[in-house]
Amino acid sequence: MAENSADLIDADTPDTLRLSVAEAVEIGARALQRVGYSGEDARIIVDQLIDNALCGYKFAGLPRILAIAGDEKTTAGRAPVKIVHETPLSALMDGGNNVGYIVAYRAAEVAIRKAREHGMASVGAYNSYYSGRNAYFAEKVVQEGFVCLHIASAKPRAVPPGAARPALGTNPLCFGFPSAKGPVIFDMGTAALMWGDIMLHAHLGQALPEGIGFDERGRPTTDAAATLRGGVATFGGYKGYGLAFAVQALGLLAGAALARGQVQDYGFLFWVVDPKIMLPGGDFEQQMAELVAKIKDTPRQPGVDEIRIPSERAYRERERRRKEGIVLERTVVDSLKAL
């Protein structure tokens, strides 16, 4: 732990606790066990939740266990994740109603295996929910030397412009690229604020920024609890709406409509490519590193210290928090222990 609190990346307050990674893992594993996940499955879930917290995504860390615990799918029966349709270049997987942290992880493993064997892969998974942060899975793929596009469609949470109720998921999309200097990941949600963040605001009794939420009658609201009964705006107006629509459509390729006959449902899709099938000389990773360097070397406006690349902030914060620890709200820790 850092000794000078003024230098810490996250501030300590009377309402927070600072935990080491090991302590956070233990709390998460125990909470997951109480909601029915243990062994390898719990390890997969906790590993991502802790990584999310290390990278600075507070809502996507251990608070997500509270969302998992409160979801009706968690109490329903589960079956092993399995491949139900397969070709040399593709696979469609039934998630067996397991949480998406596990299902998307298994789908990424299949995509990596097929890309190793054939140079590219298209892998989809359905019959699941909550897959967490797309960048986590994309980074796993990129670490193997592959380019990755990963999308996750979901049930309606986002309100199209002009609509009075949700019609799209929060629908993140993510691009991952290997480079000679390490993975470069761009991950974005197509909602103005991700649903997990709204759930955390509601749990903590915090107001939302203006222009984010709608209540159950489609009226604008800053009340996070009311937004949970209504929906969230799309990111960037009609452009974010268009991206959300595209992700929902791609989710159909992942089998989103197969589980419950609903075209507005969860689907996880991976498109993975070995750069060598496009550039036989194997120059892609070096070219990516050069692209990053040239962008960062672009002349800056007055007062700007640096030009950052997508994922750069998250990776820096990850390394700091490994040393300084993870800060969680006491109410979240208490709720996890009380599950």
C-alpha positions in Angstrom: 0.0 0.0 0.0 1.2 3.5 -0.7 2.1 5.5 2.5 1.1 9.0 1.4 -2.7 9.1 1.1 -2.5 12.3 -0.9 -0.7 10.4 -3.7 -3.3 7.6 -3.8 -5.3 7.2 -7.1 -8.6 6.7 -5.1 -9.5 8.8 -2.1 -10.3 7.2 1.3 -13.5 8.4 3.0 -15.4 7.4 6.1 -17.8 5.6 3.8 -15.2 3.5 2.0 -12.9 0.5 2.6 -9.5 0.0 1.0 -8.9 -3.7 0.2 -5.9 -5.6 -1.1 -6.5 -7.6 -4.3 -6.4 -10.8 -2.2 -9.0 -9.4 0.3 -11.3 -8.3 -2.5 -11.0 -11.8 -4.2 -11.9 -13.5 -0.9 -15.0 -11.3 -0.4 -16.1 -11.8 -4.0 -15.6 -15.6 -3.9 -17.6 -15.9 -0.7 -20.4 -13.8 -2.0 -20.6 -15.8 -5.3 -20.6 -19.1 -3.3 -23.7 -17.8 -1.5 -25.5 -17.2 -4.8 -24.5 -20.6 -6.3 -21.2 -20.1 -8.1 -18.1 -21.9 -6.9 -14.9 -23.5 -8.1 -13.7 -22.7 -11.6 -16.8 -20.7 -12.4 -16.4 -18.4 -9.4 -12.7 -17.9 -10.3 -13.6 -16.8 -13.8 -16.2 -14.3 -12.5 -14.0 -12.9 -9.7 -11.0 -12.5 -11.9 -12.9 -10.2 -14.2 -14.6 -8.3 -11.5 -11.3 -7.6 -9.8 -9.7 -6.6 -13.1 -12.6 -4.2 -13.8 -12.1 -2.6 -10.4 -8.3 -2.4 -10.9 -8.9 -0.6 -14.3 -11.1 2.0 -12.6 -14.6 0.7 -13.5 -16.1 0.8 -10.0 -19.7 -0.3 -11.0 -18.3 -3.3 -12.9 -16.3 -4.7 -10.0 -17.7 -6.5 -6.9 -21.0 -4.5 -6.9 -22.0 -6.6 -9.9 -22.4 -9.6 -7.6 -25.3 -7.8 -6.1 -26.9 -7.5 -9.6 -26.2 -11.2 -10.2 -27.8 -12.2 -6.9 -30.9 -10.1 -7.7 -31.5 -11.4 -11.2 -34.2 -14.0 -11.6 -32.0 -16.1 -13.9 -29.5 -16.7 -11.1 -32.1 -18.8 -9.2 -33.2 -20.7 -12.3 -31.5 -24.0 -13.3 -28.2 -24.0 -15.1 -26.6 -26.5 -17.6 -23.0 -26.7 -18.8 -22.0 -24.3 -21.6 -22.0 -26.3 -24.9 -21.5 -26.0 -28.6 -24.7 -26.7 -30.5 -23.6 -25.9 -34.1 -20.1 -25.8 -35.5 -18.0 -25.4 -38.6 -14.2 -25.2 -38.9 -14.5 -21.4 -38.8 -17.5 -20.9 -36.5 -19.4 -22.1 -33.4 -22.7 -21.3 -31.8 -22.9 -22.0 -28.1 -25.8 -22.5 -25.7 -24.8 -20.8 -22.4 -27.1 -23.0 -20.3 -28.4 -19.9 -18.4 -25.0 -19.4 -16.9 -24.0 -15.8 -16.2 -22.3 -14.1 -19.1 -18.9 -13.8 -17.4 -18.6 -17.6 -17.8 -20.3 -17.9 -21.1 -18.4 -15.2 -22.9 -15.2 -16.5 -21.4 -15.8 -20.0 -22.8 -16.8 -18.4 -26.2 -13.5 -16.5 -26.3 -11.6 -19.7 -25.6 -13.4 -21.4 -28.6 -12.7 -18.4 -30.8 -9.0 -18.4 -29.9 -8.7 -22.1 -30.6 -10.4 -21.8 -34.0 -8.3 -18.8 -35.0 -5.2 -20.7 -34.2 -6.2 -23.6 -36.4 -7.8 -21.7 -39.3 -6.7 -18.0 -39.1 -10.2 -16.6 -38.2 -13.2 -17.4 -36.2 -16.8 -16.4 -35.7 -18.2 -17.5 -32.3 -21.6 -16.7 -30.8 -23.2 -17.6 -27.5 -26.8 -17.2 -26.2 -29.0 -18.2 -23.3 -27.1 -16.1 -20.8 -27.1 -12.7 -19.1 -24.6 -10.1 -17.7 -21.3 -10.6 -19.5 -19.4 -7.7 -17.8 -16.8 -5.6 -19.5 -16.1 -6.5 -23.1 -12.5 -5.3 -22.9 -11.7 -8.1 -20.5 -12.5 -10.8 -23.1 -11.0 -8.8 -26.0 -7.7 -8.5 -24.1 -7.7 -12.2 -23.6 -8.0 -12.7 -27.3 -5.5 -10.0 -28.2 -2.9 -11.5 -25.8 -2.9 -14.5 -28.2 -1.9 -12.3 -31.1 -5.3 -11.9 -32.7 -7.4 -8.9 -33.8 -10.9 -9.1 -32.1 -14.3 -7.5 -32.5 -16.6 -8.4 -29.6 -20.2 -7.3 -29.1 -22.8 -8.0 -26.5 -26.5 -7.4 -27.1 -28.9 -7.4 -24.2 -32.6 -7.1 -23.2 -34.2 -3.7 -23.5 -32.7 -1.0 -21.2 -31.9 1.9 -23.6 -34.6 4.2 -24.9 -34.4 5.2 -28.6 -34.6 8.9 -29.4 -38.3 9.9 -29.2 -39.4 6.7 -27.6 -41.2 6.4 -24.2 -39.8 3.0 -23.2 -36.6 0.9 -23.7 -36.2 -1.1 -26.9 -32.4 -1.8 -27.0 -29.8 -3.2 -24.7 -27.0 -1.1 -23.3 -25.1 -3.0 -26.0 -21.3 -2.5 -25.8 -18.9 -3.1 -28.6 -15.2 -3.6 -28.4 -12.2 -3.7 -30.7 -8.9 -5.3 -29.7 -5.6 -5.0 -31.5 -2.2 -6.7 -30.8 0.9 -4.4 -31.0 4.6 -4.7 -30.3 4.0 -2.6 -27.2 1.0 -4.6 -25.8 -2.7 -4.9 -26.4 -4.7 -1.8 -27.6 -8.4 -2.1 -26.7 -11.3 0.2 -27.5 -14.5 -0.6 -25.5 -17.6 1.5 -25.4 -21.2 1.1 -24.3 -23.9 2.5 -26.6 -25.9 3.7 -23.7 -25.3 7.1 -22.1 -24.5 5.2 -18.9 -24.1 1.5 -18.4 -26.9 -0.3 -16.5 -24.5 -1.5 -13.8 -23.5 2.1 -13.1 -27.2 3.0 -12.8 -27.7 0.1 -10.4 -24.8 1.3 -8.3 -26.2 4.8 -8.2 -29.5 3.4 -7.0 -27.9 1.2 -4.4 -25.9 4.2 -3.0 -28.8 6.6 -3.3 -26.9 8.9 -5.7 -28.6 11.1 -8.3 -27.8 10.6 -12.0 -26.6 13.4 -14.3 -29.2 15.2 -16.3 -30.1 13.7 -19.7 -29.3 10.1 -18.7 -32.5 8.5 -17.3 -36.2 8.1 -18.0 -38.8 6.8 -15.6 -41.4 4.1 -16.4 -43.6 6.7 -18.2 -40.7 7.9 -20.4 -40.2 11.1 -18.5 -36.6 12.4 -17.9 -35.4 11.8 -14.4 -32.2 12.0 -12.3 -33.6 9.4 -9.9 -31.5 6.2 -10.4 -34.2 4.0 -8.8 -36.8 5.4 -11.2 -34.5 4.9 -14.1 -34.2 1.2 -13.2 -38.0 1.0 -13.7 -37.7 2.9 -16.9 -34.6 3.2 -19.1 -31.5 5.0 -20.1 -30.7 7.3 -23.0 -28.4 6.1 -25.8 -24.9 7.5 -26.1 -24.4 10.4 -28.5 -27.9 10.9 -29.7 -28.9 9.3 -33.0 -25.3 8.0 -33.6 -25.3 6.0 -30.4 -28.8 4.8 -31.2 -27.5 3.6 -34.6 -24.6 1.7 -32.9 -27.0 0.2 -30.3 -29.3 -1.0 -33.1 -26.3 -2.5 -35.0 -25.1 -4.4 -31.9 -28.7 -5.7 -31.3 -28.8 -7.0 -34.9 -25.3 -8.6 -34.5 -26.6 -10.3 -31.4 -29.0 -12.2 -33.5 -26.0 -13.9 -35.2 -25.0 -15.0 -31.8 -28.3 -16.7 -31.3 -30.0 -14.1 -29.1 -33.5 -15.1 -30.2 -33.0 -18.8 -29.6 -33.3 -19.0 -25.9 -36.7 -17.3 -25.4 -37.9 -16.4 -28.8 -37.1 -12.8 -28.2 -35.1 -10.8 -30.7 -34.3 -8.2 -28.0 -32.1 -10.5 -25.8 -28.6 -11.4 -24.8 -26.1 -12.5 -27.4 -22.3 -12.5 -27.3 -20.4 -12.5 -30.6 -16.7 -12.7 -31.2 -15.0 -12.1 -34.6 -11.4 -13.0 -34.4 -8.7 -12.7 -37.1 -5.0 -13.7 -37.1 -3.3 -10.7 -38.7 -0.9 -13.0 -40.6 -3.7 -14.1 -43.0 -3.9 -10.5 -44.1 -0.3 -9.5 -43.8 1.8 -12.7 -44.3 5.0 -10.9 -43.3 3.8 -10.6 -39.8 4.2 -6.8 -39.7 0.9 -5.9 -38.1 2.0 -5.7 -34.5 4.9 -3.4 -35.3 2.7 -1.2 -37.5 0.2 -0.9 -34.7 3.0 0.2 -32.3 4.1 2.7 -34.9 0.5 4.0 -35.3 0.2 4.4 -31.5 3.5 6.3 -31.4 2.6 8.6 -34.2 -0.7 9.5 -32.6 0.9 10.1 -29.2 3.5 12.3 -30.9 0.9 14.6 -32.5 1.5 18.3 -31.6 -0.6 19.1 -28.5 -2.7 22.1 -27.7 -1.5 24.4 -24.8 -2.0 22.8 -21.4 -2.3 19.3 -22.7 0.2 16.9 -21.1 -0.2 14.0 -23.5 -2.5 12.4 -26.0 -3.8 9.1 -24.7 -4.6 5.9 -26.6 -7.7 3.8 -25.8 -7.0 1.5 -22.9 -3.9 3.4 -21.8 -5.6 5.0 -18.8 -7.0 1.6 -17.6 -3.7 -0.2 -17.9 -1.9 2.5 -15.9 -4.5 2.5 -13.2 -4.5 -1.3 -13.0 -0.8 -1.3 -12.1 -1.3 1.4 -9.5 -4.2 -0.3 -7.8 -2.4 -3.6 -7.6 -0.1 -1.8 -5.2 -2.5 0.7 -3.6 -5.5 -1.6 -3.2 -9.1 -1.3 -4.3 -11.5 1.2 -2.7 -15.1 0.0 -2.2 -18.1 1.6 -0.5 -18.8 0.1 2.9 -22.5 -0.3 1.9 -21.4 -2.5 -1.0 -19.1 -4.7 1.2 -21.8 -5.0 3.8 -24.4 -6.0 1.2 -22.0 -8.6 -0.2 -21.4 -10.1 3.2 -25.2 -10.1 3.9 -26.2 -12.0 0.8 
